[in-house]
Amino acid sequence: MQLNNKTIVITGAQGGIGRCLVNLLKEQQANIIAIGRKEEAGVTQADLADNNSIDRLCKELKNKHVDILINLAGMMYFGQLKQQPVVDLEKLIAVNLTAPIKLTQAVLPAMEKNCQGSIVNIGSIFGSLPFPYFSAYSSTKAGLKGFSDSLRREYKNRGINVTHVSPRAVDTPFNTDEISLFNERIKSSIDSPQRVADIILNAIIKEKRNINIGFSENIFISINHILPSLVDKALVEKRDIANRYI
C-alpha cells in the first residue's frame, strides 16, 4: 500500500511510539490527523477515557475521509486487581477497548462506501500471553485482539484491511519505575519505540494480518494455546518476583 496523500488518524500520537510513527508516516507523505490528550500544536486534543470526548471525536471523524485508522493509545495498570481503583479500571477499559471500537465505527461507513480502508489496532503480547498483576490490561488487549480478528472476517473481500500488532515491552514513559524494575529483574526483551514504529509502518504498508513482536514471545503464545499449564508454571514464578515491586 502506498501511503502518500492517504489521510491517517492516529491516537496516542504524543507517546513514545506515537511520535516515532507520526514522523515515519510524514516521511511517507501521508496526511496525519494526530490525536492526543494534551494540548499541542498539530494535535487534535481528545480524552479517550471520557465518553463525551470520544463521542465528539467520533462525530468529527464521520465527516472526514479517513483512509487508515491507527488505534495506538493505551493505559496500563501493574498491581493486584483487588487494589485497582474502579475509576482507574473504567478509564483503562475505555481507552484500551471502548475507544478503538467506537472510532472504528465512526470511520467504517465511509471506508465501506469507498470499498477501501485500513484499521490498525495496536495490542500487546499480554493480550495473548496474559501476565499476573496485569489482569485488567491483559483483558482489554485480549479483547482488542478478538475485535480485530472478528472485524477482519466481517470485512474480508470488501476492500477493508484489519491489522493487529502486539508489541512486547517497550522503553517508553508508559512504564512506571516498578514495571521497569520488574522487566529488568525477569530479563524481559525491551524494544525501542523506533523499532516498534518501524514494525507497525511495515505492517501497514504490507497490509499484514497479525504480528506478535518477539521470537520467544511467539513460542510462548503457541505453547499457551496448546499446553497452558506449562505457561502457568512459568508465569507464577514471574508473579512471585513481581510481588517485590507492586
C-alpha positions in Angstrom: 0.0 0.0 0.0 1.3 3.5 -0.9 0.8 6.0 1.9 1.4 9.2 0.1 -1.7 11.5 0.3 -3.5 9.0 2.5 -5.4 10.5 5.4 -4.3 8.7 8.5 -5.8 9.1 12.0 -3.6 8.0 14.9 -4.5 8.0 18.6 -1.7 8.1 21.2 0.2 10.4 18.9 2.0 12.0 21.8 3.5 8.9 23.2 6.9 7.3 22.6 5.8 5.0 19.8 3.2 7.5 18.6 5.7 10.3 17.9 8.1 8.0 16.1 5.2 6.6 14.0 3.9 10.0 13.1 7.4 11.0 11.9 7.6 7.9 9.7 4.1 8.5 8.3 5.0 12.1 7.4 8.1 10.8 5.6 5.7 8.7 3.5 3.9 11.9 2.7 0.7 10.9 4.4 -1.8 13.4 5.8 -1.9 12.9 9.5 -4.7 13.6 12.0 -2.8 13.2 15.3 -5.0 12.6 18.4 -3.6 13.3 21.8 -4.7 14.0 25.4 -2.5 17.1 25.8 -2.8 20.5 24.1 -0.2 20.7 21.4 0.2 22.3 18.0 -0.8 20.0 15.2 -2.6 17.7 17.6 -6.4 17.2 18.0 -7.0 17.1 21.7 -9.3 14.3 23.0 -9.5 12.4 26.2 -10.3 8.8 25.2 -11.1 8.0 28.8 -14.1 10.4 28.7 -17.3 9.2 26.9 -18.3 12.7 25.8 -14.8 13.4 24.4 -14.8 10.1 22.5 -18.3 10.8 21.1 -17.2 14.3 19.9 -14.2 12.9 18.2 -16.3 10.2 16.5 -18.7 12.8 15.2 -15.8 14.8 13.7 -14.3 11.7 12.0 -17.7 10.7 10.5 -17.5 13.9 8.4 -13.9 13.2 7.2 -12.4 11.0 4.6 -10.2 8.6 6.6 -8.1 6.0 4.7 -6.3 4.5 7.8 -7.2 4.5 11.5 -4.4 3.6 13.9 -5.7 2.8 17.4 -2.4 3.2 19.4 -3.4 5.0 22.6 -3.4 2.8 25.7 -3.3 2.7 29.5 -1.7 0.2 31.8 -2.1 -0.9 35.4 0.5 -3.1 37.3 -0.6 -4.4 40.6 -3.2 -6.6 42.3 -6.6 -6.5 40.7 -8.3 -6.1 44.1 -6.4 -2.9 44.7 -7.1 -1.3 41.3 -9.5 1.7 41.8 -12.8 1.4 40.0 -12.4 4.8 38.3 -8.9 3.7 37.1 -10.4 0.4 35.8 -13.1 2.2 33.9 -10.7 4.6 32.2 -8.4 1.7 31.2 -11.3 -0.2 29.6 -12.4 3.0 27.8 -9.0 3.9 26.4 -7.8 0.3 25.5 -11.0 -1.2 24.2 -14.1 1.1 24.0 -12.4 3.9 22.2 -10.9 1.8 19.4 -14.3 0.2 18.8 -16.2 3.5 18.7 -13.6 5.2 16.5 -13.7 2.2 14.1 -17.5 2.5 14.0 -17.1 6.2 13.1 -14.8 5.6 10.1 -16.2 2.4 8.7 -19.2 3.7 6.8 -17.0 5.9 4.5 -14.5 3.1 4.1 -17.2 0.7 3.2 -18.7 3.2 0.7 -15.3 3.6 -1.0 -14.5 -0.1 -0.8 -11.1 0.7 0.7 -9.5 1.4 4.1 -7.4 0.0 6.9 -8.0 -0.4 10.6 -4.7 -0.9 12.6 -5.0 -1.9 16.2 -2.0 -1.9 18.5 -2.4 -4.5 21.1 0.1 -6.2 23.4 1.8 -9.6 23.8 -0.1 -9.6 27.1 -3.3 -9.9 25.2 -2.3 -13.4 24.0 0.0 -14.2 26.9 -1.7 -12.7 30.0 0.6 -11.9 32.9 -0.3 -11.9 36.6 -0.8 -8.4 38.0 -1.7 -7.1 34.6 -5.2 -8.6 34.7 -7.3 -5.7 33.5 -4.7 -4.6 31.0 -4.3 -8.1 29.6 -8.1 -8.5 29.4 -8.6 -5.3 27.3 -5.7 -6.3 25.0 -7.2 -9.7 24.5 -10.5 -8.0 23.7 -8.8 -5.8 21.1 -7.3 -8.9 19.5 -10.7 -10.5 19.4 -12.2 -7.4 17.9 -9.5 -7.2 15.2 -10.0 -10.9 14.2 -13.8 -10.6 14.1 -13.7 -7.3 12.2 -11.2 -8.7 9.7 -13.6 -11.6 8.9 -16.6 -9.3 8.8 -15.0 -7.2 6.0 -12.9 -9.8 4.2 -13.1 -9.3 0.4 -14.8 -5.9 0.9 -11.7 -3.8 0.5 -11.1 -3.1 4.2 -8.0 -4.5 5.8 -7.6 -5.1 9.5 -4.1 -5.3 11.0 -3.3 -6.2 14.6 0.2 -5.6 16.1 1.3 -6.9 19.5 4.4 -5.2 20.9 6.3 -6.7 23.9 7.9 -4.5 26.5 8.9 -1.1 25.0 11.2 1.5 26.5 8.8 4.5 26.9 7.5 6.7 29.8 4.4 4.4 29.6 6.3 2.2 32.1 6.3 3.1 35.7 9.5 2.6 37.8 8.0 -0.6 39.2 7.3 -2.0 35.8 10.9 -1.1 34.6 12.4 -2.8 37.7 10.2 -5.9 37.1 11.2 -6.1 33.4 14.8 -5.8 34.4 14.5 -8.5 37.1 12.9 -11.0 34.8 15.2 -10.1 31.9 12.5 -9.0 29.5 13.4 -8.2 26.0 12.7 -4.5 25.6 12.3 -2.8 22.2 12.9 0.9 21.4 9.9 3.0 20.3 11.5 3.5 17.0 11.8 -0.3 16.3 8.2 -0.8 17.2 7.1 2.1 15.0 9.1 0.7 12.1 7.4 -2.7 12.5 3.9 -1.0 12.6 4.7 1.0 9.5 5.8 -2.1 7.6 2.7 -3.9 8.7 0.5 -1.1 7.4 2.3 -0.9 4.0 2.2 -4.7 3.5 -1.3 -5.0 4.9 -0.3 -7.7 7.4 -2.9 -9.6 9.3 -1.4 -10.2 12.7 2.1 -9.6 14.1 3.4 -10.6 17.6 6.8 -8.9 18.2 9.5 -11.2 19.5 10.7 -14.8 18.7 10.5 -16.2 22.2 7.1 -14.5 22.8 5.7 -16.2 19.7 6.8 -19.6 21.0 5.3 -18.9 24.4 2.0 -17.8 22.8 1.9 -21.1 20.9 2.6 -23.2 24.0 0.0 -21.2 25.9 -2.6 -22.3 23.3 -1.6 -26.0 23.4 -0.3 -26.6 26.9 -1.4 -23.6 29.1 -0.4 -25.4 32.3 3.3 -25.1 31.3 2.9 -21.4 30.9 1.0 -21.2 34.2 4.0 -22.5 36.0 6.5 -20.1 34.3 4.3 -17.1 34.9 3.6 -18.0 38.5 7.4 -17.8 39.0 7.3 -14.3 37.5 4.4 -13.4 39.7 6.4 -14.2 42.8 9.2 -11.9 41.5 6.6 -9.2 40.8 5.5 -9.3 44.4 8.6 -7.3 45.3 7.6 -4.4 43.1 3.8 -3.9 43.3 
